[in-house]
């Protein structure tokens, strides 16, 4: 039995509707995946910022410690010179 033009058109429209439904479901699934990735990226951004702040704080402490050590070394050298001067003045 040959298809009538009306039946052929209805069959094509039904197939198209099913394909659109499947595409719509795929798009919905992709949006959910995108939302999950966005959440993961946000979490990674927060962790990266915490690491950056920790690193900067650590570097600041190291720089401060280095500066204090140099200052103390300078004071020790100056005190040693004063002691030598006092001993030589005797």
N, C-alpha and C positions, 0 to 999 in steps of 0.2 A: 504494500500500500504506500503510495507516495504521500509525502508531507504536503499539507496545504500551506500556502504562504502565511496564514494567520498562526497556525501551529508552529511553524518554523520560527516566526518572530517571537512567539511566546517562549519557546525553548531557549532561544538566544538570550532573551531578557532574563529568564530564570538563571541561566548560566552566569550572565553578567552580575546579577544580584548576588549570587553565591561567591563569585570572585571578589566583588567589592566587600562583602562581609568578611572574607578571609583577610583581605588587605587591611581592613579596619582593625581586625584583631591583631594583626602583625604590628600595625602602627601603635596600638595600645601597649603591646608588649615592649616595643622599642622605647616608648615613653617611660614605662616603669623602669626599664634598664637604665635609661638616661638619668632618671631621678636617683637611682641607687648609686650610679657613678658620681653624680653631683655631690651626694652625701659623703661618699668616700673621699672625693677631692677636698671637700670642706674639712673633713677630719684630718687629712694629710696637711692641709694648709695650717691648721691649728698646731699640729705637732711640729711642723717646720718652724713656725713662729716661736714656739717654746724652745726649740733647739737653738734658734738664732739668739734669743734672749739669754739663754744659759751660756752660750759660747761668748757672747759679748760681756756678760758678767764675769765669766772666768778670765777672759783676756784682760778685763779691767783690774781684777784682783792681781793677776800676774804682773801687769805693768806697775801697779801700785807697790807691790812687794819688791819688784826690781828697783824702783825709785827709792824706796825706804832702805833697801840693802846698800845702795850706792851712797846714800846719805850717811848711814851708819859707818860704812867703810871710811868715808871721808873724815868723819868725827874721830874714828880710831887712829887714823894717820895723824890728824892734828893733835890728839892727846899724846901720841907717842912722841911727836916733835917737842911738845911742851915738857914732857917728862925728861927728854934728852937735854933740853935747855936748862931745866932746873938742876939736873945732875951735873951738867958741865959748869953751872954757876957756883957750885960748892967749892 
